[in-house]
């Protein structure tokens, strides 16, 4: 069962990334946690603790997950970031489960990843050749995310001796026009040369070093100044977020919501939902404590990884300096799988017998996690349906029906700032249409509530300014602008 679930995730996650929503997210995360629960049950049913609980190398992973969870729970936008924590936890679970695989099971999981790679290659070829699209991304977020996926697959294609996949992947990497991916590939190649070539070989092949240096210079020359300055603005915003909440950050996935408050004037007009630097994004969102334990876990496990997988991981880590590919769930899942390294049987963790109560505790813990996950999924699914219905009614001009849908959404998720923000917008439109000050001020109440739940909601600040200006409330308008200046630095 463990191998079957991991194979399914590795094979389907990249292809389904394009339709990644709460339904898809729940299916994958439930599969991971249910598999983990089954594995816990199997390991503990005989009265022994699961291997990962007695493996000290997993302590940094558990600490990273704990502090990331604490960051989500204490986030000023908690309702918006909690689903993102489950994605991070699912990746860590994949890493741990991958470590528990028997060496012979790697053939099946690698085969699943190989099928996934071919699916992405075929999708890319379809976009480029049939659709003649200039934006080749397959089912991933954008060309840069596709480039990271290809970077992780290239060394594996060599390992699998799949020359057709290797050639197609190289062509797609060129199509993405990602200078960062080329630099990452060169760095990984440099590490490979260092690990596998002797000093005499390097002197004998000096021309190869010149070629690599020339290609590196060419890649650097392809970097656009506009893209560089945009990234500087995004990185500055992430550093500002980290400086304000260094220990725990704003919560996983919070950058998209908090960024407007740190958006500098030098990057005016450039919008983003990612930092375009995975390390700074992780720091700003999860805090220094979680970052240190996650970095410790990655560095420690990278040393233990053998073969060409190591260079796939190095390329991914280098690429992440200037892009957000690892923030894409499918890429993150594959990265975590590659970071896992099953132990040979002779180095397995010794079995430590325990009392009979441990299986009951673990089963109860697993059931509790599954119930919580089901509750999160159910509420988010209902919330999404009501949001879509409210938007449909709003565009149709049916304000009462739209408001009714949002009131139901507020009952399901009273702490979600999106609901009062939308409700305030609907009432503001209705109030201006009917020239009714009572409706307008009830809209102001909802918009103020949205700011209490998410003080970084630029739309709510803008709507309140428009509302107070439209109603002639000069004192309230001045007050809202002064409050906004304290948040938007």
BELQUI-V974313 format. One record per run of one state. SS is the DSSP state (h for helix, s for strand, l for the rest). FROM is the first residue (numbers start at 1). TO is the last residue. If there is no record, write none. Layout:
BEGIN
ss->(SS	SS)
from->(FROM	FROM)
to->(TO	TO)
END
This chain:
BEGIN
ss->(l	h	l	h	l	s	l	h	l	h	l	h	l	h	l	h	l	h	l	h	l	h	l	h	l	h	l	h	l	h	l	h	l	h	l	h	l	h	l	h	l	s	l	h	l	h	l	h	l	h	l	h	l	h	l)
from->(1	2	20	22	45	48	49	51	55	56	74	78	100	103	131	143	161	163	177	179	197	199	205	206	222	225	245	255	263	265	268	278	305	309	320	325	328	329	340	345	348	353	354	357	396	399	413	417	435	437	454	458	471	474	488)
to->(1	19	21	44	47	48	50	54	55	73	77	99	102	130	142	160	162	176	178	196	198	204	205	221	224	244	254	262	264	267	277	304	308	319	324	327	328	339	344	347	352	353	356	395	398	412	416	434	436	453	457	470	473	487	489)
END
